[in-house]
Amino acid sequence: MQATMTSSDSPLAVFKRLAESFSELIEDEGIFIRPYANPNLIYFSRLTPEEQWDVIARVKLYVLACVKVKEYHRTLTDNRLMVETFLNVSGMTAHPQDLNLIEDKHFIEIYNKNGMHLFRSINIFETSSYTFEDLCCRQWYHLYERPMETQEKFLEIVTEFFAQKNPVRQPTHVEPMKIVEKDTLERLIYHVETKWLIPVFKNESLDGVLSIVVNWNPDSIPQFVKP
């Protein structure tokens, strides 16, 4: 299902329809995610008008990629196809040999060089207890917690990655880590390992990073934090 919008729609109405459209798309795959917890879109509404339209622009491309994959009569859980389709609709590219590293079991994310989130593989939504609004409108550090020393090391690696003159994929050499949801009733625990940072280009210039993350959760299901 593709969201229908008009030029007179408010940002809140546009985002709400996009979120609902995405939820319906992945429900066809047997995956359920709440589009939002409150119809007033508490977190989206806290953004400035400029930030709201920026979120909408990024979400539109992501939902469009999902729609196109469904039009191919293919599953949204096909990570390689989803990434290639998203890159195509967003005018971005990556080296095919780098994309060959992608497997369906991986968690895949793409961020632009400003640190804004562009893409998530569907299996991330399958294992999360956050809403679509949460994941699109809130900063990573508001959603998850991980060891401070690991966070600092990872930021150093990302900074070095974007400083490359001739961008190539880089292994992170970061050990598997525990990440915990900070703001959900479930407080799910994830055991993950970021294996690769892959350059994503626009107009032949480095424009973003694709991360390949191995999910080490038992049976691929996050654990609950025990009270």
C-alpha positions as CSV (number, residue, x, y, z in Angstrom):
1,M,0.0,0.0,0.0
2,Q,1.4,3.4,-0.9
3,A,0.6,6.5,1.1
4,T,-1.4,9.1,-0.8
5,M,-0.6,12.7,0.1
6,T,-1.5,16.2,-1.1
7,S,0.5,19.4,-1.0
8,S,-1.8,20.8,1.6
9,D,-1.2,18.0,4.1
10,S,0.5,19.0,7.4
11,P,3.9,17.3,8.2
12,L,2.2,15.4,11.0
13,A,-0.5,14.0,8.6
14,V,2.2,13.1,6.0
15,F,4.4,11.2,8.5
16,K,1.4,9.5,10.1
17,R,0.3,8.1,6.7
18,L,3.8,7.0,5.8
19,A,4.2,5.2,9.1
20,E,0.9,3.5,8.7
21,S,1.7,2.5,5.1
22,F,5.0,1.0,6.2
23,S,3.4,-1.0,9.0
24,E,0.9,-2.4,6.6
25,L,3.7,-3.4,4.1
26,I,5.7,-5.4,6.7
27,E,2.6,-6.9,8.2
28,D,2.2,-8.7,4.8
29,E,5.5,-10.3,5.7
30,G,4.2,-11.5,9.0
31,I,6.0,-8.8,11.0
32,F,4.1,-6.4,13.2
33,I,5.3,-3.0,14.3
34,R,3.2,-0.2,15.7
35,P,3.4,2.9,13.5
36,Y,3.3,5.1,16.6
37,A,2.2,4.9,20.2
38,N,0.2,8.1,20.3
39,P,-1.8,9.5,17.3
40,N,-0.5,13.0,18.2
41,L,3.0,11.8,17.3
42,I,4.7,13.0,20.4
43,Y,8.3,12.6,19.2
44,F,7.7,13.8,15.7
45,S,5.9,16.8,17.0
46,R,8.9,17.8,19.1
47,L,11.0,18.3,16.0
48,T,11.4,21.6,14.4
49,P,9.5,22.1,11.1
50,E,12.8,21.7,9.2
51,E,13.6,18.5,11.0
52,Q,10.1,17.2,10.4
53,W,10.4,17.6,6.6
54,D,13.9,16.1,6.7
55,V,12.5,13.0,8.4
56,I,9.6,12.8,5.9
57,A,12.0,13.1,2.9
58,R,14.1,10.2,4.3
59,V,11.1,8.1,5.2
60,K,9.5,8.6,1.8
61,L,12.5,7.1,0.1
62,Y,12.6,4.2,2.4
63,V,8.9,3.4,2.0
64,L,9.2,3.9,-1.8
65,A,12.0,1.2,-1.8
66,C,9.7,-1.1,0.2
67,V,6.8,-0.5,-2.3
68,K,9.0,-1.2,-5.3
69,V,10.3,-4.5,-3.8
70,K,6.7,-5.6,-3.2
71,E,6.0,-4.6,-6.9
72,Y,8.7,-7.1,-7.9
73,H,6.7,-9.7,-6.0
74,R,9.8,-10.2,-3.7
75,T,10.1,-10.3,0.0
76,L,11.2,-7.3,2.1
77,T,13.4,-9.6,4.1
78,D,15.7,-10.0,1.1
79,N,18.4,-7.7,2.5
80,R,20.5,-7.4,-0.7
81,L,17.5,-6.5,-2.9
82,M,16.2,-4.1,-0.3
83,V,19.6,-2.3,-0.1
84,E,20.0,-2.2,-3.9
85,T,16.4,-0.9,-4.3
86,F,16.9,1.8,-1.7
87,L,20.2,3.0,-3.2
88,N,18.5,3.2,-6.6
89,V,15.5,5.2,-5.5
90,S,17.7,7.6,-3.4
91,G,20.3,8.1,-6.2
92,M,23.1,6.5,-4.2
93,T,25.5,3.7,-5.2
94,A,27.9,1.2,-3.5
95,H,30.5,-1.1,-4.9
96,P,28.9,-4.5,-5.9
97,Q,31.7,-6.4,-4.3
98,D,30.9,-4.7,-1.0
99,L,27.2,-5.6,-1.3
100,N,28.2,-9.2,-1.8
101,L,29.0,-9.3,1.9
102,I,25.3,-8.8,2.8
103,E,23.3,-11.8,4.1
104,D,19.7,-12.0,5.0
105,K,20.5,-12.8,8.6
106,H,22.5,-9.5,9.0
107,F,21.2,-6.3,10.4
108,I,21.8,-3.6,7.8
109,E,21.7,0.1,8.4
110,I,22.6,3.1,6.3
111,Y,23.4,6.6,7.7
112,N,24.3,9.7,5.8
113,K,27.6,11.6,6.6
114,N,25.6,13.9,8.9
115,G,24.7,10.9,11.0
116,M,21.1,10.8,10.0
117,H,19.4,7.5,9.6
118,L,18.4,6.4,6.1
119,F,17.7,2.7,6.0
120,R,17.1,-0.3,8.2
121,S,16.8,-3.9,7.2
122,I,13.3,-5.4,8.0
123,N,14.7,-7.8,10.6
124,I,15.6,-4.9,12.8
125,F,11.9,-4.0,13.1
126,E,11.1,-7.6,13.7
127,T,13.3,-7.7,16.8
128,S,12.5,-4.2,18.2
129,S,9.8,-3.2,20.6
130,Y,10.0,0.5,19.5
131,T,7.5,2.1,17.2
132,F,8.3,3.2,13.7
133,E,8.0,6.8,15.0
134,D,10.5,6.1,17.7
135,L,13.1,4.7,15.3
136,C,12.6,7.5,12.8
137,C,12.4,10.5,15.0
138,R,14.6,9.9,18.1
139,Q,18.4,9.9,18.4
140,W,20.2,6.6,18.8
141,Y,21.4,7.5,22.3
142,H,17.9,8.1,23.5
143,L,16.8,4.6,22.3
144,Y,19.7,2.4,23.3
145,E,22.5,2.1,25.7
146,R,25.9,0.4,25.2
147,P,29.2,0.4,27.1
148,M,30.7,3.9,27.0
149,E,34.2,2.7,26.1
150,T,32.7,0.8,23.1
151,Q,30.7,3.8,22.0
152,E,33.8,6.0,22.1
153,K,35.9,3.5,20.1
154,F,33.1,3.1,17.5
155,L,32.9,6.9,17.1
156,E,36.6,7.0,16.4
157,I,36.3,4.3,13.8
158,V,33.4,6.1,12.0
159,T,35.3,9.4,12.1
160,E,38.3,7.7,10.4
161,F,36.0,6.1,7.9
162,F,34.6,9.4,6.7
163,A,38.1,11.0,6.6
164,Q,39.3,8.6,3.9
165,K,40.5,10.2,0.7
166,N,39.8,7.0,-1.3
167,P,36.9,5.4,0.5
168,V,36.9,1.7,0.9
169,R,35.1,-0.7,3.2
170,Q,36.6,-1.2,6.6
171,P,36.3,-3.9,9.2
172,T,35.6,-2.4,12.6
173,H,37.5,-5.0,14.8
174,V,35.0,-4.1,17.5
175,E,34.1,-7.0,19.8
176,P,30.4,-8.2,20.1
177,M,28.6,-6.0,22.5
178,K,25.4,-5.9,24.5
179,I,22.9,-3.2,23.6
180,V,19.8,-2.5,25.7
181,E,16.6,-0.7,24.9
182,K,16.4,2.3,27.2
183,D,12.8,3.5,26.9
184,T,10.5,0.5,26.5
185,L,8.7,-1.7,28.9
186,E,10.4,-4.8,27.4
187,R,13.9,-3.4,27.7
188,L,15.1,-5.9,25.2
189,I,18.8,-6.9,25.1
190,Y,20.7,-7.3,21.9
191,H,24.0,-9.1,21.4
192,V,25.5,-7.7,18.2
193,E,28.8,-7.2,16.3
194,T,29.3,-4.5,13.7
195,K,31.6,-6.3,11.1
196,W,31.9,-3.9,8.3
197,L,31.5,-0.2,7.4
198,I,30.9,0.2,3.6
199,P,31.1,3.4,1.7
200,V,27.9,4.7,0.0
201,F,28.3,7.3,-2.7
202,K,26.2,10.1,-4.4
203,N,27.5,11.8,-7.5
204,E,30.7,9.8,-7.0
205,S,31.4,11.4,-3.6
206,L,31.2,9.6,-0.2
207,D,27.8,10.4,1.1
208,G,27.1,7.7,3.7
209,V,28.0,4.5,5.4
210,L,26.3,1.1,5.3
211,S,27.0,-1.0,8.4
212,I,26.8,-4.8,8.4
213,V,25.9,-6.1,11.8
214,V,25.9,-9.7,13.0
215,N,23.1,-10.6,15.4
216,W,24.4,-12.9,18.1
217,N,21.1,-13.2,20.0
218,P,20.1,-16.8,20.8
219,D,17.6,-17.9,18.1
220,S,17.8,-14.4,16.7
221,I,15.3,-13.2,19.4
222,P,16.4,-10.5,21.9
223,Q,16.2,-11.3,25.6
224,F,14.3,-9.4,28.2
225,V,16.0,-7.5,31.0
226,K,15.1,-9.3,34.2
227,P,13.5,-7.1,36.9
